[in-house]
Amino acid sequence: MSKDKKKKSDKVKPQLLKGFRDYPPDEQIARQKMLAKVREVYELRGFLPYQTASLEFAGTLLGPHYNEDSLAELFGFTGPDEVDMALRYEFTLSLARFVAGNPTLPLPFRGYQIGNVWRVDKPGPGRYREFAQCDIDIVGTENLLADAEIIATMVATLEHLGVANFKVRFSNRKILNGLIEYSGIPTERGPDVMRVVDKLEKQGREAVVLELGPGRIDQSGDKIAGLDIDPSQIAQIEKFLDIAGETEGDPLERAASILGGIESSQAGIYELQTIQQHLATMGVDQSKSGIDLTIVRGLGYYTGPVFETTLTDLPDYGSVFSGGRYDNLVDRFLNRSIPAVGTSIGIDRLLAALIELKALDLQSATAQVLVTVMDRDRLPDYLSILRQLREAGIPAEVFSGDTKNLTKQIKYGDKVGIPFAVIAGSDEFEAGTVTVKNLAAGRLKAESTTDREEWLKAEDIQETVESSGLIDYLKKKLPGHS
């Protein structure tokens, strides 16, 4: 081997793949708390948990006529037995396969699923190739009560999560299909037009009009190809966007004024009116849900009502909870249609928003009490305290490190975010007492004072209590235990 060549290390560098990330305890605890609240709402409303496979046949995700290029757009590969397969990039197609493959499944099926999905997208800030989603769906009914149920559940979920200001906005693809017909645009170009109009909120009116026409230059200087739609047809779309953007009066009446003669638009208007009536009867807060005819949803499989949710206080987060009706998706597997409607939460985006809104606190520990070990010979006594705490339903851990130094043990508890420490030495055991140190209060006090003597004398930072009264004392101090 040449001396100029470095010897190859026998150690593996601890690094992540591009577009992937880990979740440290504080974030994972917050995610689990958020999802527990989401589950409470879903199950209160009769949605059933289910789980589909992460890895699917390529045809399930891409259709029967896929090719190598389309497989390369997913995390796809040829697996054992020369079978093409890929990691799911969303739940909806897996749900369609699940329903089609279980003919005895009672319909309508109300289900929810939480898990990871994978997309071969360009990574960026807040944009990952592996991320979590949480979907709810009602499968097997065309009844618009199901659509209203989905919207009502979206509202109830965000309310239960403590979000004060948000809006679930909904529209109907049938109205927008009517707009394509009204504008004289060929039906086959409709999906491309929808895809561009869907950028209205993010890119703005001018960018959308340019992309419908000759194209535009984006902020990075790249050329975005246009659809070269005729200017007169673009003018008709703009006319609709004008009335859709008005805030006075009934948006459906405004839509009917120009699209009322188009059959698909008439159907879409009627469906939204029906959903509105159901929501009113359910008592859904009208300030938190309403019609917005500019909502498109870019995915091509939506066939009717579509929904998006924005956080009023954090508009830059975009839609955190979106979905719609997709009545043709199961056609990939069956010779008959099974109607469905559903919605999906972008878990990590919503979690970041909840933390920023202070609707969810970050905590790095699950234990609420640390039992310190001052005297190794009395370990059975410390374990007895630990057992009593756990039997009382108080999450606790005993210090299991190597150090006997109490200061280091307290520093450990403080560093991982445990709010209380129990301290007992020979004197305390003989007196039948323990010392309880409020680590959380100590952290707060330390931030507001530089005087150590004042800090030590502060109330509620350290107290001596009777061993027999320890459980009652801690239950009064800990949230959710009093």
N, C-alpha and C positions, 0 to 999 in steps of 0.2 A: 504494500500500500504506500502511495506517495506521502511524504511528510507534509505536503501542502494540503492534503485532504484531511478534514477534521474527522476524528473517530466518531462513528455514528453512536448516538446515545442509546443506552438500553432502557431509558425511561420514556414514558409516553407523556407528551405535553397535555396538561389538564385544560382543554379548550372545548368550546361548543361549536357545532356546525353553524354556518351563517344562516340567520333567520330563525334560530332556535334559542330558547332561554330556559333558565332554571327559575324556580320560585322559592325564595328564602322563607323561613317560618312565618315572619310577620305578614307577608303577602298571602301565603297559603292559608293562614288562619283566617284572614279577612275574606278570602274567596269562599272558604267553607262556610263562614257565617252568612255571607250573602246568599249562597246557594241554598242554605238551610231555610232561609226566609222565602226564597223563591219556591222551593218545594212545598212549604206550608200553604202558600196561595194556590198552587196547582192542585194539590191533593184535596184542599177544601172545596175545590170546584170540580172534583171528580175525574181529574186527569190521572192516568195510570202510568207508572214508570215502566220503561222497557229499554233494552240495550241492543243495538245491532253491531255487527262485526266491523272492526276498523279496516280490514282488508277485504276488498270486493273483487269479483271477476271484472275485468276491464269492460266487458259489454254492459254490465249493470250501470256503470258510471258514464259510459260513452255511447251506448247504443250498439246495435248489432253490426254496424258497418264502419267501425273505427279503423284507423290505420296506425302505423308506427309513429307518425308525427303527432297525432292526437294523444297517443299513449304517453309520449314524451312531455306533454303539457301537464301531466299529473306526476305524482310520485309513483310511477308505474314501472313494471319490470316483468320479465318472464320467469315464473317460479318453478317449483317442482312439477314434474310431468309435463313440462313445456306449456304451462298454462299462463296466459297473460293476466295480470292482476294489478291492482293499484290501491293505494290508501284513499279512503273517502275524502272528498273536498267539501262536503256538506252532508247533512243528514237526510234531506228530502228524498233523494234517489234511493238511499238505503231503506227508508220507510216505505217507499213504493214497492221495493222488492220484498220487504217483510210482509206487507199486506197481501201482495199477489201470491206469495208462497204459503200463506196461511188462510186457506179458503173457509175454515171454520171460525175465524175470528169474528166475534160479535160486532156488528156495525149498527150505529156509528161507533167507531173506535176513537176514544179520547186518550191520547198518549203524550208523554213527555220524555225526552231523552237529553242527557247531559254527557258531554265527552269531547274529545279532541278531534280536530279535522286538520288536513294538510293541503297546502296549495303551493305550487311552484311559482310564487310571485317574487318580484324584486323586493328584498327586505328594505325597510326604512324605519324611521322613528315611529314606534308604536305599531309597526306592521311586521308580522312574523309569518314564517312558513308553517308553523304548528301553533294552533290556538284553539281555545275552547269555545263551544257553542252550547246553548240551551234552547231546545225547540219544544213547542207544544203544537199539536195538530188535532183536528177533528176530521176523521176520514169516513166516507160513506154516506154523506148527505149533501143535498143541494139546498137544504133549508137555510135561509139567511140568518136564522137565529144562531147558527153555528158561527157565522162571521161576527155577529154582535157579541157572542160569548168570548171569542178570541180578543176582540178589542177591549171588552170589559175586564178580561183577565190581565191584559197589558196594563190598564189603568190601575187595577187593584195591586198588581205586583210592585209597580213603582211607588205607590202610596205606602205599601207595607215596608219598602226599603227606606222610607223616610225622605223620598225626593218630593220637595214641595212644589216646584215649578217645572212643569213639562206639558207637552201636548202630543197626543196620539192623533195624527192626521191621516185621513183616508180618502181614497179616490176610487176609480173603477176603470180598468183597462178597456172595458167595452165603450166607455165614453171616448177614450182616446183613440180606439179603433175607428169610431165614428168620425173623429177629427181627421184621420188619414183619408177616409172616403170623402169627407166634405172638402178637403183641400185638393182633391184630385190626384193624390199620390198613389201609385200602384201598390196594391196590397202587399206584394213581396218586399217592398221597401219599408213597410211599416215598422218592423223590429229595429232597423237601423235608425229610423227617425226617433223612435221611442228611446233608444239608447242615448241619443244626443240630448233630447229634451230632459232626460233624467239628470243631466249635469247642470240644470238651471240653477239650483240652489248653491252648488259648489263653485261653478264657473261664472255664473251671471248671464244676464240676457244677451249682451253683446257677443260673448263667446259662443253661446248656443246658436245664435243667428248666423254667425260666420261659419260655424261647423256644419250647419245645414246647407250652407251655400258653398263658397269657394274654398273654405278652410281657414286656418288661423295659425299664428305662431304662439306657442305657449310661453310661460315665464322663463323656461330654461333656454328658449331660442329654437326649440325643435318645431318642425312643421307638423301640424295636425291636419290630415287630409279631410277635405269637406265632402259632403254627399252630393254637391252640385244640384240641389233641388231648385226648381224654377222659382225665381223671385216672387211670382204671383202666388205660388203655393206656400212659400215662406210667409208671405203677408197674411194668408189665412190662418196659419199657425200662430202668428203674432197676435192676430185679432182674438183668438181663443185665450192666449196667455194674458192679454189685457183684461178680459172679463174675469178670468180665473184669479187674477191678482187683486181684484177689487175686494174691499172689506165691507162695503155696505150691502144690505139686502141678502137674499137667498142665492147662494152660488149655483144651486141646481136650476133655479129659474133663469139665471143668466146663461147657463149652459144650454138650456132648452131654447133660448131665444135664437141661437144660431145653429144648434145641432138637433133640434127637436124633430126635424124631418128625417133623420137618419135612424134606421131601426135599431142598430146596435147601441147607439147613444141613448135612445129612449129606454132600452132595457137596463142600461147602466144607471141612468138617473132613477128609475123605479127601484132598483136594488139598493141604492144609497138612501133613498127615502125610507125604505123598509128597515134598513139597519138603524137609521136615526131613531125611528119609532121604537124599536126594540131597546136601544140604549136608554132612551128616556124612561121607558117602563121599568127597566132594571135599576134606575136611579143613578146611572153613571154621571158624574160631574161633567156638565157640558163645557166648562172652562178647560177641561183636561182632554177633551176629544172633540174632533170636528172635521168637516169636509175641507179638503184642499185639493182642487182639481189639477194642480201642477205636480202632484205625486204620481210617479210613473212606475218605479221599481224596474231596474234594468234587466232582470232575469226574464228570459223569453217564455218561461213556462206558465207565467201568471195569466189567468183567463178572465178574472172578474175583479172584485174588490181588492185593493192593495193598501197596506198600512205602513207608516213610518212614525217614529217617535223621536222628538228632539227635546233636549233639556234647555229650557228657557234661559237659565243662568250660565250655560256652557254651550252656546250654539256651535262653536268650532269643533265640538266632538262629533258632529253629524248625527246620523241616526244610530241609536243604541238598541233599538228593538223594532224589528220590521218583518213584514211578511205579506201574505195575501192568499187568494184562492187559486188553486191549480187543479182543474178538473180533468186534465188529460194525461197527467204524468204516468199513471199506472198502465196506460196504453202500451208502453214499452214492453210490458210483460204479459198482458192479457188482450183478448179480442173484445173486451168491453171496457167501458169507462167506469172509474170509481171516483166520484168527486171528493175533493178535500180542501181544507183551508188551514193555515197555520202561521206561526210567527216564530222568530228566532232572536235570542239575546246574544250580542257579542259580549261575552263574559268579561274579558279583560278590559275592554273599552268602558263598559259600565262600571266595573270595579274602580278604575282610575278616576272616573267621574264622581263616584260616591265618596272616595277618599278626599278629592278636591272640595266637594261640597260639605265635607265633615259629617256626612250621613253615616259614615263607617270609620271606626278607629282602627289604627294599626296596633297590634300587640304582638310581641315576639315570644310569649310564653303561654302555655296552656295551664301550667301549675299556678295556683294562686298563693300557695304557701311553700316556703322552703324550710325544711327542718334541718338545722345545722347540727354538726357533730363536733362537740368540744372535747369529749372524752371517749376514746374508742372502746374503753372497757365497759361503757354504759350503752353500747350500741343497741341491746335489746330494749332499753328504755326509749331511745329515739325512734326505734321501729314501732314501738307501742303507740307513741304519739302519732306517727305517720298513719298507722292502721285506723286510729280513732278519727282522724281527719277524713280519710277516704270513706270510711263507713258512714260518716255524716254527710257525704256528698260534696266535700270540699276538695277540689283537685290539689294534690300536694306531691312533692318529691323530697326525698332525703338526699343530702349532699353525698355524692358517691365518688368524689374526686380523692386524690391522694393527700392533699394538704390537711394538716390539723389546724392551720392558722385561721382563726375566726374572721379576721378582716378580709382575707382572700375569699372565704366562703360567702361573706356578705357581698363582696364585689362581684362574685359570680352571679348571685341572685339578682343584683342590681343590673348587671350587664344584659342578662337574658330577659329582664322585664318582669320578674316575679314580684308582686306587690307587697307581700309580707314574709318576714322570716321569724321563725320560732327559735329562741336561744335558751339553752338550759345547761348549767354546769352542776357540779356537786352541791354547791350551796343551794341552788334553786330546787334540785331534786329533794334535798333534805327538808326544805321549807314548803314543799308541795306547790311551788310556783314555776312559772316560765316567763321569760321576757319576750314580748312581741314587738318586733321592729317594723315600722311602716316604711318600706323602702320607696314606695311610690310617693308618699308625702315628703320623704327626705329628698328625693330628686327635685321636687317642685320647690322646696324650701331652699335647697342649695342654689337654685337658679336665681333666687331673689335676695340672698344674703351672702356676704363674704366673711362674716364673723362666726368662727367655729363654735364659740361658747354659746352664742345666741342660737345657733343651729341645734346644739345638743339639748338646750333647754326648751326647745319648741314643743308645744303640745302635740300629741298624737303621733310623734315620730317614734317614741319608744315607751312602752308601758309594761309594768309587771302585773300579771294576773294570776289568779289561782288556777292550778292545773285542771281542776274539776270544772272551771268556768271557761276554759279556752275555746271550746266549740261555740258556745253562745256568744262569746266576745267576737270571734271572727265572723260569725254569721251576721252580726250587726254591722260589721265593717265592710263586708264584701257585698257587692251588688248581686241581686238575685238570690240571696240566701236568708234575708231577714224574715 
